[in-house]
Amino acid sequence: MSQLRENFGQVKQMLAMGEELLLVYRSQPLAKISPIKAKRPTAVQQADLTKISANFLEKLFKPIPLGGNWTPKKLKRVYDQQYEKMLP
């Protein structure tokens, strides 16, 4: 337990290499720590996410005319109004 606390960098490195570790406290095993593999989105899922993000941004920013005297306060008000229109 103290090694986990004191040498966490080493523990993290071992997990990154794919090793399983046994957490022991007072000579009693408490838990097995094993690394997990993060699921990465497939190319199709990534394309869908990109399309959804692009559609969302287009809806949010499309009605704002270019040019003019835009202050941060005015932009915030327009963005907030557009966001409220998009909510269900």
WOJOMO-V874070 format. One record per residue. NEAR is the number of other ideal C-beta (glycine too) atoms within 10 Angstrom. Layout:
near:NEAR
near:NEAR
This chain:
near:10
near:7
near:12
near:15
near:8
near:10
near:12
near:10
near:8
near:11
near:17
near:12
near:11
near:15
near:15
near:9
near:8
near:9
near:12
near:10
near:15
near:10
near:14
near:13
near:11
near:6
near:5
near:7
near:9
near:11
near:10
near:9
near:14
near:11
near:14
near:6
near:6
near:5
near:7
near:7
near:10
near:9
near:7
near:8
near:11
near:11
near:11
near:12
near:11
near:10
near:10
near:10
near:10
near:10
near:10
near:11
near:10
near:9
near:13
near:15
near:11
near:8
near:10
near:13
near:7
near:5
near:5
near:7
near:5
near:12
near:8
near:7
near:8
near:12
near:11
near:10
near:11
near:16
near:13
near:10
near:10
near:15
near:11
near:8
near:10
near:9
near:5
near:2
